[in-house]
């Protein structure tokens, strides 16, 4: 089980708007594995090629949802969006409630120009149990990302509704507060 203490990072995706990219902690048993530790060390050192090689080994040995998710994250960081999408989809195949994988799947789909697919991924998160994260829950992030998509599509009213739903869940979410202010202008 992935530790719920999720670290929130942001990824800038066009138009200067920040989208949510999740980096969850590893389960305790996984953290004890030397390969998992090596992968983390390579990521920390920003040696993403080495980290990807190690994550590939990990998914071969332990094809778990968190392993595929982390492989997707490292591929995402290298702008290998098609590969990242495949890894996130594999994580979701293993664990259909893996909301962080849906969020990052949607972000990768946006990167390759598939807003309709991204919208579906974010809408799926809203149907799943909400997961706590800092500074916002997974549903908050999904609503926020949907607001950005709708805003880009010129659907201001739908964008406003989504960002208001995000703020109803997490009132102190600064990115959503900023987006709401932009939408009011």
Secondary structure as GFF3:
##gff-version 3
##sequence-region A 1 185
A	DSSP	beta_strand	7	12	.	.	.	ID=ss1
A	DSSP	beta_strand	18	23	.	.	.	ID=ss2
A	DSSP	alpha_helix	28	32	.	.	.	ID=ss3
A	DSSP	alpha_helix	34	44	.	.	.	ID=ss4
A	DSSP	alpha_helix	48	61	.	.	.	ID=ss5
A	DSSP	alpha_helix	65	77	.	.	.	ID=ss6
A	DSSP	alpha_helix	81	94	.	.	.	ID=ss7
A	DSSP	alpha_helix	99	111	.	.	.	ID=ss8
A	DSSP	alpha_helix	115	127	.	.	.	ID=ss9
A	DSSP	alpha_helix	138	152	.	.	.	ID=ss10
A	DSSP	alpha_helix	156	169	.	.	.	ID=ss11
A	DSSP	alpha_helix	174	184	.	.	.	ID=ss12
###
